């Protein structure tokens, strides 16, 4: 891989942000709304609950971690769609750029936008609701690692779907995190789900993160099985997503369908 070409893909996305500040809304606006909404909900639950249980670490911490995953996924798909909307996607592959370098550039873009967005919501949660996500200690790094790898897998997978079906299929990319969220156990244990759905939930790496988070908050320890299962599954999904994207890329090149990204209207 050529690092200069990877950096060039990332630099283009950086220039897009720099010259159009409205694009920052995708990084800051929605996550701010989520934090405000769930922050006030948790405060209300603390007021009406007579159990003395503090809902803020459990619920607000969960939404922070989930938003981290969503930012990673959308950081990749949004970068690809920026090229599609500008009808610039096809131009990349008239150059020596390889598909691996292009994906690496998207991943680098996702890393930077995710760090900026996640840092912002950590500050907001701390100032407005007094929540410090770093109270999870070293476990936080493990949780973020699993969510980051799985978020990359989702981003690459959804990018492959758009590549296969064409620019008009972009609507498929946005709801995928929302579709899997009921099975991820973000706000409730997996035992809450019907038995038929628990098996599916256990195939999703985020489920182990949120089960592990609740375990840490209640027992101050984390079972190694949660960590191993989450890491292992997320890596498997990432490998599958890359193979899928690479396969779809070869198909659209061989069949000529990649020309849709310059000829088809994206409006």
C-alpha positions in Angstrom: 0.0 0.0 0.0 1.1 3.5 -0.8 0.7 5.8 2.3 0.7 8.9 0.2 -2.3 7.8 -1.8 -4.1 6.8 1.4 -3.4 10.2 2.8 -4.6 11.8 -0.4 -8.0 10.1 0.0 -8.2 11.4 3.6 -7.0 14.9 2.6 -9.9 15.2 0.1 -12.4 14.5 2.8 -10.6 17.0 5.1 -10.9 19.7 2.4 -14.6 19.0 2.0 -15.1 19.6 5.7 -12.9 22.7 5.6 -14.7 24.3 2.7 -18.3 23.5 3.7 -19.0 23.9 7.4 -22.5 22.5 7.1 -20.9 19.0 6.9 -19.9 19.4 10.5 -23.6 18.9 11.4 -23.1 15.2 10.6 -20.4 15.0 13.2 -21.8 17.2 16.0 -25.6 17.9 15.7 -27.1 14.4 15.9 -24.9 13.2 18.7 -25.6 16.4 20.7 -29.3 15.8 20.3 -28.9 12.2 21.5 -26.9 13.2 24.6 -29.4 16.0 25.5 -32.4 13.7 25.1 -31.0 10.7 27.0 -29.3 12.9 29.5 -32.5 14.6 30.5 -34.3 11.2 30.5 -31.8 9.7 32.9 -32.1 12.8 35.2 -35.9 12.4 35.2 -35.6 8.7 36.0 -33.3 9.5 38.9 -35.9 12.0 40.3 -38.9 9.7 40.1 -37.1 6.5 41.2 -37.1 5.8 44.9 -34.6 3.0 44.7 -31.5 5.2 44.9 -30.2 3.7 41.6 -28.3 6.1 39.4 -29.4 5.7 35.9 -26.8 8.1 34.4 -23.8 5.7 34.2 -26.0 2.9 32.8 -28.1 4.7 30.2 -26.0 7.7 29.3 -22.9 5.6 29.2 -24.6 3.2 26.9 -25.7 5.9 24.4 -22.2 7.3 24.4 -20.8 4.0 23.4 -23.5 3.3 20.8 -23.0 6.8 19.3 -19.3 6.0 19.0 -20.1 2.9 16.9 -22.5 4.9 14.8 -19.9 7.6 14.2 -17.4 5.0 13.0 -19.9 3.4 10.6 -21.1 6.7 9.2 -17.6 8.2 9.0 -16.9 5.6 6.3 -20.1 5.5 4.4 -20.5 9.3 4.5 -16.9 9.7 3.0 -17.8 7.3 0.2 -21.1 9.0 -0.5 -19.4 12.4 -0.6 -17.4 11.0 -3.6 -20.6 9.5 -5.1 -22.6 12.8 -4.7 -19.7 14.8 -6.3 -19.5 12.1 -9.1 -15.8 11.8 -8.2 -15.8 8.1 -7.2 -15.0 6.8 -10.7 -12.1 9.3 -11.0 -10.2 7.6 -8.2 -9.8 4.4 -10.1 -8.5 6.1 -13.2 -5.4 6.6 -11.1 -3.0 3.9 -9.6 -5.1 3.9 -6.4 -6.0 0.4 -5.3 -9.3 -0.6 -3.6 -7.3 -1.4 -0.4 -5.8 2.1 -0.3 -9.2 3.7 -0.9 -10.8 1.8 2.0 -7.8 2.7 4.2 -8.3 6.3 3.3 -12.0 6.0 4.3 -11.0 4.3 7.6 -8.5 7.1 8.4 -11.3 9.6 7.7 -13.6 7.7 10.0 -11.0 7.6 12.8 -10.5 11.4 12.7 -14.2 12.3 12.6 -15.0 9.8 15.3 -12.3 11.0 17.7 -13.5 14.6 17.2 -17.2 13.8 17.6 -16.6 11.4 20.6 -14.4 13.9 22.3 -17.1 16.5 21.9 -19.9 14.4 23.4 -17.7 13.4 26.3 -17.3 17.0 27.2 -21.0 17.8 26.8 -21.9 14.8 29.0 -19.5 15.9 31.6 -20.5 19.5 31.7 -24.3 19.1 31.5 -24.8 15.8 33.4 -21.6 15.3 35.4 -20.9 12.0 33.7 -17.4 10.8 33.3 -17.1 7.8 31.0 -13.5 7.3 32.0 -14.9 5.9 35.3 -15.1 2.6 33.4 -11.3 2.5 33.6 -9.2 0.4 31.3 -12.4 -1.5 30.3 -13.4 1.6 28.3 -10.5 1.0 25.9 -11.5 -2.6 25.4 -15.2 -1.6 24.8 -14.2 1.1 22.3 -11.9 -1.3 20.5 -14.7 -3.8 19.9 -17.1 -1.1 18.8 -14.5 0.5 16.6 -13.7 -2.7 14.7 -17.4 -3.6 14.3 -18.2 0.0 13.2 -15.6 -0.3 10.5 -17.1 -3.6 9.4 -20.6 -2.1 9.2 -19.2 0.9 7.3 -17.3 -1.2 4.8 -20.3 -3.6 4.4 -22.8 -0.8 3.8 -20.3 0.8 1.3 -20.2 -2.5 -0.5 -24.0 -2.6 -0.7 -24.1 0.9 -2.2 -21.3 0.0 -4.6 -23.3 -3.1 -5.7 -26.8 -1.5 -6.0 -25.7 1.9 -7.2 -25.9 5.5 -5.8 -29.7 5.4 -5.4 -29.2 2.7 -2.7 -27.7 5.1 -0.2 -30.8 5.0 1.9 -30.0 1.5 2.9 -26.8 2.6 4.6 -28.3 4.9 7.2 -30.8 2.7 9.1 -28.6 -0.4 9.5 -27.3 0.6 13.0 -30.8 1.4 14.1 -32.0 -2.0 12.8 -29.5 -3.9 14.8 -29.8 -1.7 17.9 -32.7 -3.7 19.5 -30.6 -6.8 19.4 -27.4 -5.1 20.8 -28.8 -4.9 24.3 -27.8 -1.2 24.6 -30.3 -0.4 27.4 -31.3 -3.9 28.7 -29.7 -7.3 29.2 -30.0 -9.9 26.4 -32.2 -12.0 28.7 -34.9 -9.5 28.1 -35.2 -10.6 24.5 -37.3 -13.6 23.4 -35.2 -16.8 23.2 -35.5 -16.9 19.4 -33.7 -13.5 19.2 -31.1 -14.1 21.9 -29.1 -16.4 19.6 -29.0 -13.6 16.9 -28.0 -11.0 19.6 -25.1 -13.2 20.7 -23.7 -13.1 17.2 -23.3 -9.3 17.4 -20.2 -7.9 19.0 -21.9 -4.8 20.6 -24.0 -7.1 22.7 -20.9 -8.3 24.6 -19.8 -4.7 25.1 -23.1 -3.6 26.7 -23.4 -6.7 28.7 -19.8 -6.2 29.8 -20.5 -2.6 30.7 -23.4 -3.5 32.9 -21.2 -6.1 34.6 -18.4 -3.6 35.2 -20.8 -1.0 36.6 -22.5 -3.5 39.0 -19.7 -5.9 39.9 -16.6 -3.9 39.0 -15.2 -6.8 37.1 -15.5 -8.1 33.5 -15.7 -11.8 32.5 -12.9 -12.6 30.0 -15.5 -14.5 27.9 -17.3 -11.2 27.1 -14.0 -9.6 25.9 -12.9 -12.6 23.9 -16.2 -13.1 22.2 -16.6 -9.4 21.4 -13.1 -9.0 20.0 -13.2 -12.3 18.0 -16.6 -11.6 16.4 -15.7 -8.0 15.5 -12.5 -9.1 13.7 -14.5 -11.8 11.8 -17.0 -9.3 10.7 -14.3 -6.9 9.6 -12.6 -9.5 7.5 -15.9 -10.6 6.0 -16.8 -6.9 5.2 -13.5 -6.3 3.5 -13.8 -9.5 1.4 -17.4 -8.6 0.5 -16.4 -5.1 -0.6 -13.4 -6.3 -2.6 -15.6 -8.9 -4.3 -18.3 -6.4 -5.1 -15.7 -4.0 -6.5 -14.4 -6.7 -8.9 -17.9 -7.5 -9.9 -18.9 -3.9 -10.8 -15.6 -3.5 -12.6 -16.1 -6.7 -14.7 -19.7 -5.9 -15.5 -19.2 -2.2 -16.1 -21.7 -1.2 -13.4 -19.2 1.1 -11.8 -20.0 3.6 -14.6 -23.3 4.3 -12.8 -21.3 6.4 -10.3 -20.6 8.9 -13.0 -23.7 8.6 -15.2 -26.5 8.0 -12.8 -28.1 10.9 -11.1 -27.6 10.9 -7.4 -30.3 13.4 -6.6 
